[in-house]
């Protein structure tokens, strides 16, 4: 603003009195403009500005002719100062017309006409200057605003183009196959990836309908979902789909289709993104195959077998008959142990191959369950005969020797066959019964099939559950010891007792050892049970010793060969002896003849160590096994227990002794004595037998004749009363 | 994908189909930085309220007085939001007349107004023009060019003249002003004007209708409503008054009916 005020050339700066006149007009002019309300200048600035223009007007008016250039400049100055509104101009013209001459004192009559004429010219010039300046200003401002518009347009276009270009880059370069379709499913645009997938050029894709890519394998849900997408009921769908390419080849793809909506949520078009997953699927299938098949033989594995079994039960009609063959190779363990695992594996592969050939031909599933165990699932059977026919086929197939590593290996299998109606059983039951039946086939001689026998099965099941109950039974103190007296034949003295374990089963009642000892041996429970028996027997013997001193009997405890295989048994026995305080001389350990004869190596050493502790080792049931007499000499044995059958023959039912048996017993007794062994006769039932044995030199006797096995109280009673048959003659 | 912003309008679409507040304002003030569509709206509005050009003039007058006031009080940086199309008598000229080192950041949401102003301010190092919307105050305060000129730790003059009545309550005007207030250091000022029905409802109501129809909606507020927006500030004498009443240069600048201009003015202080 200030520059406008000081733009007067020096010659035009007025003197004092003129100032007053100029100020007067200036104020009137300011008032006129002010009332139009069109100024934004401060009052001071406005006055300053108008003052300058007033000075110019004065100069223009005073000149003769009027200085129109200066007047013109005033008009222009008004526009530049933005006092350009129509109202302002009107006010300006009015105030110039009416007040300039009076304020300047130029309205005297003299020369009025001329002055007035010059005033008119000045006004016209002001107006003209104003009009031109305004026109120029308008042009400039318009040009400016249009240029601004262009700038912005270009910017927006650039941004648009950039984002378009960006989109194009994404669309063209994406690794995925992409297509944009209208709401009907007609392709509007597709990228090269899509063209490659479809096997045709991009141009040929436009206009084609998505439906043209339907594949017979597409599940119907896919096209239903597509309908929902196009109608806007769904925004997204994703599914695996097979694609058929132009050249006929088929690929698996992962398809993702999205509905694109505009700002008002109206569906506009759809975008499909497709990824080739053929490799991934192949890998998945491979993994699935690996999970369900045995790596060695390639047969289905247990997982798949059980899956199929479950599936069969879910789907089948309850009347349908189903069956199973469980088989394992006889003596496979021996092959593995003697010829090595590699040969074993190759044998398994060969067997698997033969099984597969013969069984799969019949349409049944054969699986390797593990180790050398295989199973065949028999569906849609007509009856047991069909099932056993399969078993026969299997056995036939394995009859020919298997060539492995240049060797011809002869193998056989034991097959358990089960067949029944689906409604009558469950997968678990079927499997268990087939397993048990297989074991029966083994037990019955191997190299054969056996079919399910309810009774055998229930016995087997009972045995298994009994075996399973052993540990708890021990913990619950369901076992007890009975004692049977061992009597010195020449004077009838009670010299010892044999400890016999009993099981007071809560449900089955009193169980004798023959019902559970072999189960305990099978499961290894015998070790713990045996330990308990030993401890209990020693405790009892020590108790008697404390009561009866030298009159107390020694205790004889049975050991199984399984127990003797545990080298720890020596230390345990020593512990039990010290724990109970029993003198080791009062402990006798009995092993069966076969058990003793089987001991070689470590078990023999264990025996020697036990004997080394001071315990007396006895052979039980002597004469029923196959004794290696030369070996017998070197074992740490002290006692022979003559088996029951020998004793029986000494005095027959009618009382007449069998001469041959007598001689055998005599020989055995002599043999024993020669080897410095004492002889105990088992199963003495009659007086005659007792007498005979005594005559023959037998040292002790055991049997019902003397006393049956009974609880400790019974023994105590005997110790008190000495109520035992005294031998005669 | 949210980072990629596509331009809101297609290039063909700019400027010529919709009126813009800044350009209409320019027309009221006698400028030519406008298009027919702007002039058309202005003429229609003036049919309801013929004194509109005076309103704009009076607003410009207030703006100058307010800017002089705050610069005289020591403000050295100004944020002019809704600066419109630069004409003479704009904020930086008024400020520099008193203190040439005052820095001014101008903000307008119309890209044409921004491009226009940039043309006119080209070469002036103490000013900058950015395109941003008052509805996103964080974007303004965080703008790099603004931050180059404005130090938010020092007192700031925020000028929001002729703008507030374009923002509806739904757009949380109170919240927006809150954001600004929190960013302003103690000793800052806020200069504002706001249209109101309080003065001449017979004119302003149809005008509001008209603007609504033309898709540049305007929301006039009452004195009470306006005062409520500025809680948290203290008001500088003479408070919220009609445009001509705010510290006039001379008493005869006010006529008997200042309410006819239907626009309030005030300067607030952030303590």
Interface residues (C-beta under 8 A of the other chain):
Chain A: X1 X2 X34 X37 X38 X39 X40 X41 X42 X43 X44 X82 X84 X85 X137 X138 X139 X140 X141 X142 X144 X145 X147 X148 X149 X151 X152 X153 X155 X156 X157 X159 X160 X163 X166
Chain B: X4 X5 X6 X7 X9 X10 X11 X14 X15 X16 X23 X29 X30 X31 X32 X33 X34 X35 X53 X54 X57 X58 X60 X61 X64 X65 X85 X87 X88 X89 X97 X111 X112 X113 X114 X115 X116 X118 X119 X120 X249 X250 X252 X253
